[in-house]
Amino acid sequence: MAGAAAGDDAGMDAVQKRLMFEEECILVDEQDNVVGHESKYNCHLLEKNLLHRAFSVFLFNSKHELLLQQRSATKITFPLVWSNTCCSHPLFRESELIQENSLACKQKLLPYLSFIPYCNDQGTYRCPGVRNAAQRKLLDELGIPAEDVPLDQFIPIGRMLYEAAYDEKWGEHEITHFLFIVRDVELHPNPDEVADVKYVNREELKELVRKSEAGEDGVKFSPWFRLVVDKFLLGWWDHVEKGTLSEVSDMETILNMKKE
């Protein structure tokens, strides 16, 4: 099955349907402040257009190759498209709403034990809730245990506001937090989540982009990953290779890609 047909919930894969109704996403405003929570199902209905928090992990190995995943055929939105290492949502639970107090950023606490963007005393952006979520999903989707991707190794690079329709029923409307990490890991992909994986260097990624534009070999990209590839990724990749990612980290700005 290549994703549930629009308007046909009965056609959903059982695992994906359970996650859609059981998981509660974090609703935010356009400044990424927590304003509530709602089911993953409702968050992805175009008619509701609920803005929610998401994350995207970019995992590079020690050769500075980027790990891509192809989303499983049973995904409700964007099945069988290629994307970055792991893309999902922090959930409305205490461990993924963790907030660290900071005098440096002078931001007020919000309800719900909410995590909001902030800095630590040294001015370094911290996002423990989002990183906890990233650890959880790297294990769930790719079989990477938490000890192989320590929280303090995730480097937050930026945030992006975007929206994209999948079909007449489903779509995305998210503020996505970008997390970069350089680690050599063993992969054990979960077939409910992942159809395929591959490491690529820059030239191999450019060739995949060319194929997607030419309609060759059925290569398609997720809309959020394609935005990052077109606008930011190659420049960030330079800093991965130099070990200077902190120089391009900007967690104060939310990049608005809704009109792109």
Solvent accessible surface area in square Angstrom, and as a share of the most:
residue,aa,sasa,rsa
1,M,115,0.52
2,A,70,0.54
3,G,12,0.12
4,A,5,0.04
5,A,63,0.49
6,A,51,0.40
7,G,62,0.60
8,D,62,0.32
9,D,41,0.21
10,A,95,0.74
11,G,25,0.24
12,M,15,0.07
13,D,34,0.17
14,A,81,0.63
15,V,45,0.26
16,Q,6,0.03
17,K,78,0.33
18,R,119,0.44
19,L,22,0.11
20,M,8,0.04
21,F,102,0.42
22,E,113,0.50
23,E,27,0.12
24,E,58,0.26
25,C,0,0.00
26,I,0,0.00
27,L,26,0.13
28,V,6,0.03
29,D,45,0.23
30,E,78,0.35
31,Q,117,0.52
32,D,0,0.00
33,N,47,0.24
34,V,6,0.04
35,V,81,0.46
36,G,9,0.09
37,H,84,0.38
38,E,52,0.23
39,S,12,0.08
40,K,29,0.12
41,Y,25,0.10
42,N,35,0.18
43,C,2,0.01
44,H,6,0.03
45,L,15,0.07
46,L,61,0.30
47,E,150,0.67
48,K,90,0.38
49,N,74,0.38
50,L,47,0.23
51,L,19,0.09
52,H,0,0.00
53,R,1,0.00
54,A,4,0.03
55,F,1,0.01
56,S,2,0.01
57,V,0,0.00
58,F,1,0.00
59,L,0,0.00
60,F,0,0.00
61,N,14,0.07
62,S,74,0.47
63,K,146,0.62
64,H,55,0.25
65,E,36,0.16
66,L,0,0.00
67,L,0,0.00
68,L,0,0.00
69,Q,6,0.03
70,Q,36,0.16
71,R,24,0.09
72,S,3,0.02
73,A,33,0.25
74,T,35,0.21
75,K,19,0.08
76,I,4,0.02
77,T,7,0.04
78,F,19,0.08
79,P,16,0.10
80,L,73,0.36
81,V,11,0.06
82,W,18,0.06
83,S,1,0.01
84,N,0,0.00
85,T,0,0.00
86,C,0,0.00
87,C,23,0.13
88,S,15,0.10
89,H,15,0.07
90,P,0,0.00
91,L,7,0.03
92,F,55,0.23
93,R,108,0.39
94,E,121,0.54
95,S,54,0.35
96,E,3,0.02
97,L,5,0.02
98,I,64,0.32
99,Q,41,0.18
100,E,61,0.27
101,N,123,0.63
102,S,19,0.13
103,L,157,0.78
104,A,57,0.44
105,C,30,0.18
106,K,176,0.75
107,Q,87,0.39
108,K,178,0.75
109,L,121,0.60
110,L,55,0.27
111,P,83,0.52
112,Y,94,0.36
113,L,122,0.61
114,S,1,0.01
115,F,0,0.00
116,I,6,0.03
117,P,12,0.07
118,Y,8,0.03
119,C,18,0.11
120,N,34,0.17
121,D,111,0.57
122,Q,147,0.65
123,G,46,0.44
124,T,71,0.41
125,Y,17,0.06
126,R,71,0.26
127,C,0,0.00
128,P,11,0.07
129,G,0,0.00
130,V,0,0.00
131,R,12,0.04
132,N,31,0.16
133,A,0,0.00
134,A,0,0.00
135,Q,31,0.14
136,R,59,0.21
137,K,10,0.04
138,L,0,0.00
139,L,98,0.49
140,D,57,0.29
141,E,4,0.02
142,L,0,0.00
143,G,17,0.16
144,I,0,0.00
145,P,43,0.27
146,A,41,0.32
147,E,128,0.57
148,D,47,0.25
149,V,0,0.00
150,P,38,0.24
151,L,60,0.30
152,D,101,0.52
153,Q,76,0.34
154,F,5,0.02
155,I,59,0.30
156,P,15,0.09
157,I,2,0.01
158,G,3,0.03
159,R,8,0.03
160,M,0,0.00
161,L,4,0.02
162,Y,1,0.00
163,E,73,0.33
164,A,21,0.16
165,A,68,0.53
166,Y,69,0.26
167,D,43,0.22
168,E,163,0.73
169,K,36,0.15
170,W,1,0.00
171,G,3,0.03
172,E,13,0.06
173,H,15,0.07
174,E,10,0.04
175,I,0,0.00
176,T,3,0.02
177,H,0,0.00
178,F,2,0.01
179,L,0,0.00
180,F,0,0.00
181,I,0,0.00
182,V,58,0.33
183,R,76,0.28
184,D,94,0.49
185,V,25,0.15
186,E,127,0.57
187,L,41,0.20
188,H,116,0.52
189,P,55,0.34
190,N,39,0.20
191,P,110,0.69
192,D,55,0.28
193,E,4,0.02
194,V,5,0.03
195,A,53,0.41
196,D,67,0.35
197,V,36,0.21
198,K,72,0.31
199,Y,67,0.25
200,V,4,0.02
201,N,62,0.32
202,R,54,0.20
203,E,114,0.51
204,E,81,0.36
205,L,2,0.01
206,K,91,0.39
207,E,71,0.32
208,L,17,0.08
209,V,20,0.12
210,R,106,0.39
211,K,49,0.21
212,S,26,0.17
213,E,116,0.52
214,A,61,0.47
215,G,61,0.59
216,E,66,0.29
217,D,116,0.60
218,G,60,0.58
219,V,16,0.09
220,K,131,0.55
221,F,22,0.09
222,S,0,0.00
223,P,37,0.23
224,W,12,0.04
225,F,0,0.00
226,R,59,0.21
227,L,34,0.17
228,V,1,0.01
229,V,18,0.10
230,D,84,0.43
231,K,104,0.44
232,F,42,0.18
233,L,0,0.00
234,L,63,0.31
235,G,42,0.40
236,W,25,0.09
237,W,1,0.00
238,D,54,0.28
239,H,35,0.16
240,V,5,0.03
241,E,80,0.36
242,K,143,0.60
243,G,67,0.65
244,T,36,0.21
245,L,7,0.03
246,S,87,0.56
247,E,124,0.56
248,V,44,0.25
249,S,41,0.27
250,D,65,0.33
251,M,9,0.04
252,E,125,0.56
253,T,61,0.36
254,I,38,0.19
255,L,51,0.25
256,N,83,0.43
257,M,26,0.12
258,K,59,0.25
259,K,196,0.83
260,E,120,0.54
